[in-house]
Amino acid sequence: MKRPDIDLSEGNIVPMLETGYLNVYDLQYAPGRHYYDASRRKKGDIVCLKDDEAARAMTPDAVSCVVVLKVRGEEPRLLMSYEFRYPAGRFMLGVPAGLIDPADRALPDPVLTAAAREIHEETGIEIKETDTLRVLNPFLFSTPGMTDESNALVLAVVDLEDLSGLTQAGAETTECFAGFELLTKQTAREALETGRDKYGNFYSMYTWAGLMVFVNDMWK
């Protein structure tokens, strides 16, 4: 495919905001032309600067985890939670998720390492060797018309004796949770059909992906 006649070299990319978690760059791709990119990455690592080979080898910024619980004597359920999302200004139904840390990137499998940690922090569940933990999709862009932010989608299928160990006490910094939601196939289908949680609120694309994986038995 032929790319548009633009210049996205590093000299034409101007930082507008740089913080620990979010950066905004002015992509001055042609004289007098601007496109703005919100990114988790520092300037030298943003996606538009990478050639095809480097882009195909990228590690994502974060992980989103589809967690299916199999409790003895009960039907499998999809574990989600309500987390306050500041840009949306409300608690939203979502999957366990978080950024891949620099320490994760130094390990052989940064995606699964980060996934196991985030699941433990946000649910209290320790992934055991007998549980399933695998990558469903290695790299998904969130909204590439505005940001190069990316997530891997990870599946965890966990066997539990009971639900007594579930906790959100591991929440860190700005994280604010308001309880778990354990969805059956029926309640997951209802959330898919309506596009809303049980309170009538909308949810994210990664929540939608988790619901789809669960109801379509992609976790088995």
C-alpha positions in Angstrom: 0.0 0.0 0.0 1.3 3.4 -0.9 1.6 5.8 2.0 0.6 9.5 1.7 3.4 11.9 0.8 4.2 13.2 4.3 7.3 13.6 6.4 7.0 12.0 9.8 10.8 12.1 10.6 11.8 13.0 14.2 12.7 16.6 13.3 9.0 17.2 12.4 7.7 16.0 15.7 7.3 18.6 18.4 6.5 17.7 22.1 3.6 19.7 23.5 3.2 17.9 26.8 5.4 15.3 28.5 4.5 13.7 31.8 5.1 10.4 33.5 2.0 8.7 31.9 0.9 10.8 29.0 2.6 12.8 26.3 1.2 14.8 23.4 3.1 15.4 20.2 2.5 17.8 17.3 3.1 15.8 14.1 4.1 18.5 11.6 3.9 16.1 8.7 3.9 18.9 6.0 4.4 22.6 5.9 1.6 24.2 7.9 0.0 20.9 8.6 -0.5 19.4 12.1 -1.7 16.2 13.6 -1.8 15.6 17.3 -0.7 12.3 18.9 -1.4 11.4 22.5 1.0 8.7 23.6 2.3 6.7 26.5 5.7 6.7 24.8 8.6 9.1 24.9 9.4 10.9 21.6 12.1 8.6 20.3 9.8 5.5 20.8 6.5 6.7 19.3 5.0 4.4 16.8 4.9 6.7 13.8 8.7 6.9 13.8 9.2 3.1 13.5 9.7 1.3 10.3 7.6 -1.7 9.5 10.0 -4.3 11.0 10.3 -2.4 14.3 6.6 -1.8 14.5 5.8 -5.5 14.1 8.2 -6.3 17.0 6.8 -3.8 19.5 5.8 -4.6 23.0 2.4 -3.0 23.9 2.0 -0.3 26.5 -0.4 -2.2 28.7 -2.3 -5.4 29.2 -6.1 -6.0 29.5 -7.0 -9.3 31.1 -10.1 -11.5 30.4 -10.4 -13.5 33.7 -12.7 -16.5 33.8 -13.3 -18.1 37.2 -14.2 -21.8 37.6 -15.4 -22.3 41.1 -16.1 -25.9 42.1 -19.8 -26.8 41.6 -20.7 -23.5 39.9 -20.9 -22.4 36.2 -17.9 -20.4 34.9 -18.1 -16.7 35.3 -16.4 -13.7 33.9 -14.7 -11.5 36.5 -15.0 -7.8 36.0 -14.9 -4.8 38.3 -16.1 -1.2 38.5 -13.2 1.2 38.4 -13.4 5.0 38.4 -12.2 6.3 35.1 -11.3 10.0 35.5 -11.7 11.1 31.8 -15.2 9.5 31.8 -16.0 10.9 35.3 -17.7 7.7 36.5 -17.2 4.1 37.6 -17.0 1.8 34.5 -17.3 -1.9 34.1 -13.9 -3.3 33.0 -11.4 -6.0 33.0 -8.2 -6.1 35.1 -5.6 -4.0 33.3 -2.5 -2.0 33.7 0.7 -0.7 32.2 3.7 -2.9 31.4 6.4 -1.7 33.6 10.1 -1.2 32.6 11.0 -4.1 34.9 8.6 -6.3 33.0 10.2 -5.5 29.7 13.5 -6.9 30.9 11.9 -10.3 31.4 11.4 -13.1 28.8 7.6 -12.6 28.6 6.7 -9.0 29.7 3.1 -9.3 28.6 2.2 -12.4 30.8 4.4 -11.1 33.6 2.4 -7.8 33.7 -0.9 -9.6 33.3 -0.2 -11.9 36.3 0.8 -8.9 38.4 -2.2 -6.8 37.5 -4.7 -9.6 38.1 -3.2 -10.1 41.6 -3.2 -6.4 42.4 -6.8 -5.8 41.2 -8.4 -9.0 42.3 -6.2 -10.8 44.9 -5.9 -13.8 42.6 -2.5 -15.5 42.3 -2.1 -17.2 39.0 -1.1 -20.9 39.6 0.9 -23.2 37.3 -2.3 -25.2 36.8 -4.3 -22.2 35.7 -4.4 -21.0 32.1 -2.6 -17.7 31.3 -2.1 -17.0 27.6 -2.1 -14.1 25.1 -5.3 -13.8 23.0 -4.0 -10.8 21.0 -0.4 -9.5 21.3 -1.0 -5.9 20.3 -4.2 -3.8 19.9 -4.3 -0.1 19.2 -6.9 1.7 21.3 -7.9 4.6 19.1 -5.2 5.1 16.4 -6.8 8.2 15.0 -5.9 10.0 18.2 -3.3 7.9 20.1 -0.7 5.2 19.5 -1.6 3.7 22.9 -1.8 -0.1 22.8 -2.8 -3.1 24.9 -2.2 -6.9 24.7 -5.3 -8.9 25.4 -4.6 -11.8 27.8 -6.8 -14.7 28.9 -6.6 -16.1 32.5 -8.8 -19.2 33.4 -8.5 -19.7 37.1 -9.8 -22.6 39.3 -10.9 -21.5 42.7 -12.3 -23.3 45.7 -14.4 -20.3 46.6 -14.5 -16.5 46.1 -13.3 -15.6 49.6 -9.9 -14.4 48.3 -11.2 -11.7 46.0 -10.1 -8.3 47.0 -9.3 -4.9 45.6 -7.0 -3.9 48.4 -4.0 -3.9 46.0 -5.2 -0.8 44.1 -2.4 1.7 43.7 -2.0 5.5 43.3 -5.1 6.9 41.4 -6.8 3.5 41.1 -10.3 3.6 42.7 -12.5 0.5 42.6 -16.1 -0.1 43.7 -16.5 -3.8 43.7 -16.6 -6.8 41.4 -19.0 -8.0 38.8 -19.3 -11.8 38.2 -21.0 -12.3 34.9 -22.7 -15.5 33.8 -23.2 -16.2 30.1 -26.7 -14.7 30.4 -25.7 -11.4 32.0 -22.7 -11.1 29.7 -24.9 -11.5 26.7 -27.3 -8.8 28.1 -24.3 -6.4 28.5 -23.3 -7.1 24.9 -26.8 -6.7 23.5 -27.5 -3.4 25.3 -24.0 -2.0 25.1 -24.4 -1.0 28.7 -23.6 -2.3 32.2 -26.4 -3.1 34.7 -26.5 0.5 35.7 -27.1 1.7 32.2 -23.6 3.1 31.6 -21.4 2.5 28.6 -18.1 0.6 28.8 -14.8 0.4 27.0 -13.8 -1.6 23.9 -11.7 -3.9 26.1 -14.7 -4.7 28.2 -16.6 -5.5 25.0 -13.7 -7.8 23.9 -13.8 -9.6 27.3 -17.5 -10.1 27.0 -17.1 -11.5 23.4 -14.4 -13.9 24.4 -16.6 -15.2 27.3 -19.9 -15.6 25.5 -18.3 -17.2 22.4 -16.4 -19.7 24.5 -13.0 -18.4 23.1 -11.6 -19.1 26.5 -12.1 -22.9 26.4 
